[in-house]
C-alpha cells in the first residue's frame, strides 16, 4: 500500500474514533435476529399489510423471510430517473424468488441542476440533499424492513439516499443505478454551440436543437459530472454490484444487474449467515477508496462536500486535508469528458470500473480488504461481468484497458497527481479542479478582482464588455448559509469566451460548480463563506488576487493593515430567500455547516456550527 494512503486512513480512523465507535454501537444495538415487523403490535402491522396480496400478506405475517424496502427517486420529468418507473415490479419479483418480500417504502425528490441552472430553483439544490436524507428516514421509520434497495443516481440524490440510509446502518442496503443514456451529440460541439449562442451567433431555436440532440433519451447525462462521479464512487466503495454503474438503461444487462441486486440483498440481512449491514460497508477504508478514485479520475468537485457528509452520517470525519494529501500522490489515470476525449460511455467501452479499480489496486492506492455488497474484498470488482441468459458471472482474469487514451496504466498516468487540489491563503480554503488544466500555465492566475454579489451581475458585465481584460471574477454571498450554495456552471461559458480571447481568467467563489465544468480555473467552495465573516466580504474591485494550484495558494494581495480598515460588505439576500418556495427552507439554510464540513444541516449535533448573526442582509 502507498504510504500516504495508509497515513491518511490512520489519521481518519484516529480522528473519528469516538464518533465511529458510537455509531457502530448504535447499529449493533438496532440489529434484530428475527424480522423487525414481528415486534410491532397487531394493529400497527395490519396497516403495513393492508394492500399486500394474499401470498405476501401471509409471508409477512408468519414467515421468517426478510422484507425489503425499496426507496425510489422515480419521476418522469428527468431522464436519469425515468427508468426507475418499472424497477419496483422487477425488484419485487426477484426478491420473492429469493425468499423475501418487498415494498416501495417511500419516494424522495429528485431535482435536476440542469433544469434549474442559473434559475431561482438552484438555490434549493444542495438543500434538497438533506430533504432526501430525511425522506429516507421517514420511509424506513415504519420499521417493517430487514434491508433496502436504494434507487437514485444524480447530483444530490445518491448522497442524500446514503445519508438517510446510514441512520439505519444496521440494515443491508444496495444502491441500484439506472445507467447513462447512449451518447448523443459530441460534448465539444455542444460547448462550442453554447459559446456561439452567448455571443449572439446562433438563434435560441438553433441552441435548443443542439441541447436536445445532447440530452435525447432516458439515462444520466453522459459527461463526467456529479451524477457519474456518484456512480463511480458508489462502485469503488462497494455499494454497487461489480460492473453495475455504467450499463445503459433498457438493456438485458441492466435488468440482469437489477435482479441480481435484489437477490443479493435478501441474503445479507441479519436473518441469515451473510449479514452485511450498510454501516459496515461505509467504513474509513471505503471512504479513502472513494477519495482516491475521485482524484484518479478528475471527478466532481461536489464530492468534496458529499463524501464529507456521507462520512459524517456513518460517524467518520474526513476533511479537505485528506483530499489534498491524497491528491499529491494519487496519479490521474482516467480522462473522461470534460477532462478528456470520451464521455462515460467511452470510459465503459474502455473497460470501465473493473480496469480503473484494478490499476489502482495494483499501484497500492486502494484498500482491498473492505466489505462490499458483493462480499469481502475489492479484488472481485476488477473482473469484467459476463451475461449468460439473465444471469451475470465474472471472468477469472482482471480486466485490461481497451483504450489507453481513456484509462491509462498506473505506471504511465496522464498526470502524476490527482485532478483536484486544495488551495489556501488569507481568503480561506477552497478546492480547484485541475484535471482539465493540464497545460500548466492556467493553473496560475494573478489578476485584478472584479467583485459580484450575484451571478446575474457577472453576466451583465460580460455583455457590457466590462470583463474584456485579465480578471479574477469574485462571486460571493453564494455559500450554504447565505443562499444555499447554488451551482454557478452558467458562468463557465462567458468566462471561457474571455479565455478564448486571450485573457487570463479565473473564478473565486463560495458557491459551487458542476463536476462537468472544465477549462476555467475556479477556486470554489471558499470557506469561510462571505456571509459567515469570510474575507471574501472585504474584497474590492481592483484588488490583486493570486491563484496557484500547483503551490496550493489562494491569496488576496492586500496588506493586513488595509484589510483591518475595511468594513465587511453587506449583501441583499432577500431576493434569494423567497419566491419559488425558498422561504420555507430558512431553518435548514440557517443550520447548514461550511463546505468543508459537508454543507449539511443534519449533523450539527456532532459539531458546533458557524456562529454568525443571521440578521446580516
N, C-alpha and C positions, 0 to 999 in steps of 0.2 A: 504493500500500500504506500501511496505517496505520503511523505512525512507531514506536509501541511494539511492534507485531508484528515489525517489522524489527529493532528493537533487541534484543528477546528472542531472536529467531532468531540474530542475530550473536553474542550472548554465549554461547548454547548451542553454536554452532559453535566458538567460541574455547575454551570450557571443555572441549570434547570432542575437540579437535584430535588429541592424541596417541593416545587410545584408539580414536577413529574411524578414523584412518589405519591403525592396527594391524589393526583388524577388516577393513577393506576390502582390505588386503594379503593377509590370510588367505584371504578368499573368492576373490580373484583367483588365488592360487596353487592353490586347490582346483578351479578351472574345468577342464573337460575338453572337447576338441573331437571326441571320439567317445564312445559310451556307456560309462559307468563300469563296467558289468558285463564289458566286453571286456578289462579289466585284471585280472580275477580268474583264479586258477588253475582248471583244468578241474573238479576235484573240488568246489571251492567253488561254482562257478557251477551245477554239476549239482544241488546241494542246493536252489538257488533256482528250478530249472526242473522239479523232480520232479513237481509237481502241476499244471503248466500243460497245457492242451490242445495237441494237435499243432500247430495254427496258431500259437499264442502261443509254443510251445517253439521252433519254427523261427525266428520273428521275433526272439526274444530271443537265440538262438544266433548268428545270422548277419546280422540286419538292422541298419540304422543308425538306425531309428526310436527315439524315446525310450520309456523305461519309467517310468511314473508311479506314485509311491507314494500310496496312499490311507491316511490316518490318521483313524480314526473314534472318536468318543466315543459310539457307539451303546449304549444299553441300553433295555429296555422297562419300566423302573421309572419313568422320568421323562418327562413329556410333551414336553419340549423335544428329547429325544434319540431318542424312539421313531421319528420319521420317517426317521432315518438307516438304519433296517433295510434299506430297499430301495435306498438310494443306490448301493452298490458295483456292482450289476448295471447300472444306468443309466449310471454313470460309465465303467465298463469298455467298454460298448458304444460310447459316444461317443468315447472315446479311440481305440478300434480304428478307427472310421470316419475319424478324423483322421490315422491312420497310425502310431499308437503302441500300446503295451500298458500294462496297469495291473494292479497287485496291491495287495491290502489288506496293507500292511506291518506294521500294528500297531493296537492299540486303547489308549485312555487311559481312566482312571477319570473318571467324571462324577458327582460327588456333588451333592446339592441342599440349598442353605441353607434352603429352605422346609421340608424334612422335618426337618432337624437343628436348626432354630431353637430356642434355649433348651435344647437337649439336649447330652449329652456329645460326640456326634459333631461338633458345631460347632467344637470345639477343633481338629479336623483340617482344617477347610475351607480356610483360607488355605494351610496346608502342602501341601494337595493340588495347588495350582498348581505347586509345584516338582516334585512327583512326576509330574505330567502332562508337564512340560518334559523331565524325564529319560526318561520313557517314549517321547516322540517321538524323542529322540536315539538310544535303543536300537533303535527300529524302523528309523531311517534309517541306522544304522551298518552294516547289511548291504551298503551301497554298491552296490546294484543299480539305483539310481534316477537319473533325469535331471530330475525335477520332482516336485511333490507337490500333492495336494488335501487340505486340512485341514478335517475335518468336526467343528465344535464351535461352541457358542453361549454357554452360560451363564457364571455369575459367574467362576469360576477357570479354566474350560476354555479359552475363547478366548485369554486372556493366556498360559496355560501352553503351548498349542499354538505360539504365536508365539515364546515364549522358547526353546522347544526347536528349532523350525524355523530360527530365526536362527543357530543353531550350524552349520547347513548353508545359510548365506545365499547361497552360490553357485548354489543351485538355484532355479528359479522355483516359487512356491507361490501358490495361491489359496485363500482362506477360502471355504468353501461353507456358507451358513447354511441353516436349515430353516424359519425364519419363525415368527411369533406365532400362537397359537391364535385363532380368532374370539372376539369379545367375548362374555362371559357376563354374570353379574350385575354391576351397576354397582359400581365400586370404593368409592364413598362409602357405598353400602348395606352393603358388606362391612365397612368400617371401623366404621360405626355398630354393626353386629351384634357386632363384637369388643368394643367398649366395653360394650355391654349384657351380654355374657357375662361379662366381667371383673367387672361389678358384680352378677352373680347374677340378672339379669333374664330370661335365656333359658336353656334347658337345653343340655347338651352335644349332644344329638341335633339340636336346632334349629341350633346353631352349625355342626355338621358339615354339615348340609344346605346352609347358606349357602356354606360354603367349597367344597363340591363343585359348586355351581352356578357358582362363580367359576372354579375350575380343573377344566375339564369335558371336555377332549379334547387331542389332540396339538398341540404347539406351545409356544412360550415363554409365560410369564405376560405379560399384556397391559399391565401398568403399566410406567412408565418407571423400572425399576430397573437393576441392574448388567447383567443379560443384554441388555436392549435398548440400554443405553448401549454395550455391547461392539459390537453390530451397527452402531449409528450411527457409532462411531469407525472401525470397520473400513472402512466405505464412504467416509467423508471422507478417510481415509488411503490410499485407493486399493487396498485389499486385497480388496474385494468387486467384482464386476461392477456397473456403474451400475444402480441401481434394485433390486438383489437383496435388500436387507436385510430388508424387512418384508412380503414376499409370503407369504400363508398356506400351510401345508403341504397336500399333496394336491390341488393345483390345476394346471391346464395351465401356468400362469405359472411355478409353482415348478419343474416338471420342465424347462421350457424354459431357465430360468436354470442349472439343474444341468448340462444338456447343453452349454450354451454355455461354462460354466466349464471343463469337461473339454476341449472343443475349443481353448479359449484357451490353456490351459497347455501343450498339445502344441506349439504354435507358438512358445513362449517359451523353450525350452531352449537350451543352448549349442550344440546341433547344428544350429541354423538361424540366419537373419539377424536375428531379432527377440528376441534374448537379453534376458531381463528377470529378473535374479536378485532374490530376496526382499530381500537385504541392501541393494539399491539403492532398492527401493520404500520401505522403512522408513528414512527419512532425517531429518535435522534439520527440514527444512521440513514433511515429512509429520507429524511428531510435534507441531509447533506447530499445524498444521491440526487435529489431534486435540484438543489442549487448547482451542483456540478453539471448536470445535463443542461440546465438553463444557460450556463456560461459557455459550455462547449458548443452550443448551437446559436448563440446570439439571440436568445429568446426575449419575450416581452418584459419590458421594464415594470409592468404592473405586478409581476411576480415578486418584486422586492417588497411589496405590501401583502399580496395574497399569501405567500408562503409564511410570512411572519404571523399573519392572523390565523392560518391553519395550525401552525405550530402552537400558538397560544391556546387554541381550543383543545390541544392534547397535552397541555401543561408543559410545553417546551418553549424556551426562549431563544430565538435567533435574532440577529441584528445585522446591520449593513457592514460591520467589520468582518463578519463571517463571509459575506458575499465578496468583499474587497480582497481579503486574504486568499480566498479560493481562486478568485479571478487572476491573481498573479501567477498561478501555477497550472491552472486548467487550460489546455490548448483549445482553440477554436477548430473543430473538425467537421462542422456541417455548415453549408451555405444554402439557405433557403430564402426565397424572395420575401422581403426586400433586401436581404443580405447576400443574395446570390442569384444565379440564373434560373433556377427551377422553383416551382411552388411546392406545396406539401404533397401533391400527387407525385411530383418528380422525386421527392425525398422517399416516398413509399416505394416507387419503382426502383430506386437505387438500393433498396434493401431495408430501408426504414429503421424501425426501432431495434430490431434484432442486431443489425450491423452497428448502430450507434452504441448500444449497451455493450456489445462485445468488444468494440475498440476501447471504450473507456475502462472496462474491466481489465483488459489486457495491459493497459497502461498503469493500473493501480489507482485509478481515480474514483472508483465506486466501491462501496461495501457490498460484497457478495452475500454475506451471512445475515440476510434480512428475512423477515417474514413477509410473504406476499399472499395475495388472494389465490394464487395458483400453487401455493406450497412454500416450503422453506428453500431459500436460496435464489439469488438473482440470475444465476447462470442459465436457468431454464428460459429466461427471456432473450437469450442470444440465439435461439433456434427458430428458424422460419416455420410458420404453420403450413400445413397442407390440408386440403379439403377432400374427403372421401365420402361421397354422398352428402349427408347432412352432418357428418362427424368431422371434427378437427383433430389432427395429430401433428406432431412436430418432428422435423428432420433430426437426425442424430448429430450432424456436424454443425458447428456455429456458422452463421450466415457471413457472407463476404460482400463488400460493396460492389455494386454493378456500375457505379458512376463515381469516380474519384473526384469529379468536379463538384459533386454534391456532398458526398460523405468521404472524407479523407481518412487515410490510415493514421493511427495515433502517432506513428513515427514520422509522418510527413504532414503535419497540420497546416491549415491555412494561416493561422497565427499562433504564436507560442503562448498567448494569454487569452483570457476569456473575452466574450463580447460585451460585457458590462463592466463599468468602473464606478467607484465611489469617489467623488470629488468633495473637497472640504476646504474651508478657509473662514474668513471673517463673515461671509454671507451665510454660513451654516454648512450643512451637509446635503448632498444631492447625489443622484445617480445619473449616469450618462451612458447611452448605448453606443458602443464604439464599433460594433461589427460592420456597419456599412461605411465606416470612415477609414478604410484601410489604406488610403493614400498618404496618411501621416500628417500632411500639412493642416488638414481641417480638424485634427484633434487639439490644435492650439489656436485659440482666437483671442485677440486682445483688441477691444474697440470701445468707442463711447456708447454709453447706455441710452436707450430711448425707452421711457417707462410708460406702461399702460396698466390700468386697473380693471380692464375688461378686454376680452379678445376682439370684440367688435371694434374697439378703438384702434387696434393694430391694423385690422383690415381696411379701415377708413384711411389711416395714414399711408398704407401701401398704395391705394388707388389714387391718393393725392400726390404721390411721388415723393413723400417726405422720408421714405426709407431707402432711397437710392444712394447708399453710401455704406462704408463699413459700419456695422452696428451690432450691438448685443441688445436684443429685444427683451425687456424685463416685463413679464406679465404676472402681476402679483394679486393678492387677495383672492386666490383661486383654491386655497387649501381646504382641508377637511372641515374645519370648524367655520371657516368663512362662508363658503357656499357649497360645500360637499365635494370638492375636488373633481371638477369635470375634466374630461379629455379635451385637449387643445389640438387635436390632429388636423383640424381645418386650417390651422396656421402654417402647416408644413408647405402647402402649395405656394403661397406668396413668398415665404422666406426662401424656398427652393428656387423660385424665379430670380430672386435677388442674387443668390449664389451663381446662377447661370449667367448673370450679367457681370460676374467677376468680382463681386464684393465679398468681403469677409463677413460672415453672418453667424450668429449663434442665438439661442433662446435660453433664458433663465426664468424659471417659474416655480411656484409652489403648487401648481396644478399637475396634471398627468398628460402623458402622450401615449398613443396606441403603440402596442408592440409592433405594428406594421409601419411605424414611422421610421424612415431612414433619412439619409442624406444630410439633414441639417443637424449640426452639433447642438444638443439640447441638454442642459443641466436641469433636471426636473425633480419633482417631489422635494423641493428645497424645504428643509426643516431646521429651525422652527419656521413655521409659516408666518407671513406678514401679519396676519390677524392676531397671532399669539406673541407678538413682540419681536419677530424676526427682523434682522437688519434690512431685509428687502423693503421694509416700510420706510427706510431712510434713504434709499437710492434716489438720485435726482438725474434728470436729463443731462447728458454731457459727462457724467462720471465715467471713469475708465474701469472696465471690468476685464479680468483675465480668466480664461478657462484653459486649463492644460490637463487633458485627460490622462496623458502619459505620466505626468507627475502628480496627478490627483489633486489639482489646485482649482479652487473656485474663490476668487479674490476680488473684492471691491477696493480699488487702488485710491482710497481716500484716507487721509490721516485720522487717527483716533480722536485727535483734538477737534477736527472739523465735525466728525460724526457725533461727538458728545454735544456739540452745539445745536445739532439738528433735532427738530421735532419728528415724531413718527407721523407719517401720512395717515390721514383718515380716509376711509373708503365708504361710499354709499352702497351698502349691500342689500338694502331693502328690495330693489328690483329683482334680485336673485333669490329672495327668500319668500316670495309669494307669487301666486299665479301658477297655473298648471298643477295645483295641489301641493306645491313645495312647502307651503306654510305648515302643513300638519307633520312635517318631518323635523320640526325645530328641536324637539327633545333629543332625537338621535344625532342630529348635526352638532348640538351643543356638547355632547359627550364623546365625540369622536377623538381618538388619540391621534398623535402625529403620524406622519407617513412611515417613519422608521419603526414605529410601534404597531404597524398594521392598519392604521387608519380605520379602526373599528370602534363602535360604541359599546360592544358587547363584553369587553374584558377589562373594564375599568375597575372591577373588583379585585384584580390581581396586581394593579399598579396605579399609583396616583396619576391622574390625568393632568393635562396642561392647565395651570391656574391662570386664568385671564379674566378680564372684565368683559362680559358679554354685552355690554352697552355700547361698545365701540362700533358705531355705524355712521 
